[in-house]
Amino acid sequence: MLRAQPKAVRVLQFFLLVLARLGVVQVLQLSKKGRLTQFVERVEPSIRRKLIRFKWFPPVLLVVNPTDSPNIAVEEYFASQVVFVTLRSSGLLAEAMRAKIQELTSATRRPFQFLKRPGSPWGMSPSVRRRDDWTHETNALLEQMQVTPGKPIVLLAVRDATYYRALCMQRGEAAGPETTPDTFIRNPNLETYSVAIAQLQAHGYIVVYFGFPTSPLPPSLIGKVVDYSGQFRSPRGDLLLGRYCRMLSTGGSGTWAFASLFNRPVAYSNTYLPFVGGVHRRDRIMPQLMFSQEKQRLLSFREMVDSKWEYTFESNCKRDGITLVKNSPEEIAELVLETLYRDSGSFVETSEDKVFAARFSKIQALSPLPRERHGAIATTFLRRHAQLLE
């Protein structure tokens, strides 16, 4: 049996490569970092693309996850559509894929290109649609949170340093250099979201604090938001609320994945990699600005693009005399309401707004980042900072 194993592995490797090149099998390799964002943004679009590019002959998706699942409920959600493979296991499939993983993930699917259909996968319906609409589970969770079922909610997720510390303890070096204390300069203050919270409540929304349990709610927000993160969070609950919510407002948190998974709009505030965020036009971003001590002014949008990702690290900011300027409470409130209004079709753009947006798009196109990562900037933010378009 032991002698037959190498031959069986080679035969399986051969057939996997043939099937991958024919487009019958598609292999996805996830990151060792174990992030929910990388998990969702690789798997979900691939499932949706099965309908865009392979409408009649969808491939079998083999997803290689080199580490523990970042959210077991999300993995279970995908399990009916993909086959998860753990390379650390001793099975024949895992052994066959270990040596050929790079060839498998880069295998072409040219014979099926004539079936390709235009469109972004994030504009399609969510990938997994089950007969059970989760209503009973969701209502039970809402009642536990003392929220009346049927009431509209907006999720609020703001990352702080405790998240990265926990990630580093769990993943070690695999967590990535972006989790070091040098990058904590990006984390916004939760209390700067208080104006947005008040305005959402005035419009009839209940605000739910969402995401990885980080620092406790500040005293000023206790009683104003539902503390799901600190008191009620579970992997399954994350999925239920991501599907139920009207919108998610995030300040540097990867929890956008739960909303985007179900095509809910996301308001990205305090973004730090210039103009990145959002997977669809329903999402809106608002970056932190950059103040130059040497020039005694804010950097223009073009200068921000030229900086690439240099100033996501505090040491580089100190070296060059750059200060990241967090979004103001009023700006955040405008962003959140704009995102909601756009989703309902009630946001009104002026002719001047369209000129600003076109000028910004030309600047954003100069970014070295992949085009699919270019976020749609908030119109309300451009109105405030039109001078940075120069």
KAQUI-V506949 format. One record per run of one state. SS is the DSSP state (@ for helix, = for strand, . for the rest). FROM is the first residue (numbers start at 1). LEN is the number of residues. Records with the same first field share a line. If there is no record, write none. Layout:
# KAQUI-V506949
SS=FROM-LEN / FROM-LEN
This chain:
# KAQUI-V506949
.=1-1 / 23-2 / 30-6 / 53-7 / 65-7 / 79-4 / 86-6 / 99-2 / 107-3 / 116-5 / 124-11 / 145-8 / 159-2 / 176-1 / 180-1 / 187-3 / 203-3 / 210-9 / 223-2 / 232-3 / 245-2 / 253-3 / 261-4 / 272-4 / 277-7 / 288-1 / 293-4 / 299-2 / 307-3 / 313-1 / 321-1 / 326-3 / 345-6 / 365-6 / 375-2 / 378-1 / 385-1 / 390-1
@=2-21 / 36-17 / 72-7 / 92-7 / 101-6 / 110-6 / 121-3 / 135-10 / 161-15 / 177-3 / 181-6 / 190-13 / 219-3 / 228-4 / 235-10 / 256-5 / 301-6 / 310-3 / 314-7 / 329-16 / 351-14 / 371-3 / 379-6 / 386-4
==25-5 / 60-5 / 83-3 / 153-6 / 206-4 / 222-1 / 225-3 / 247-6 / 265-7 / 276-1 / 284-4 / 289-4 / 297-2 / 322-4 / 374-1 / 377-1
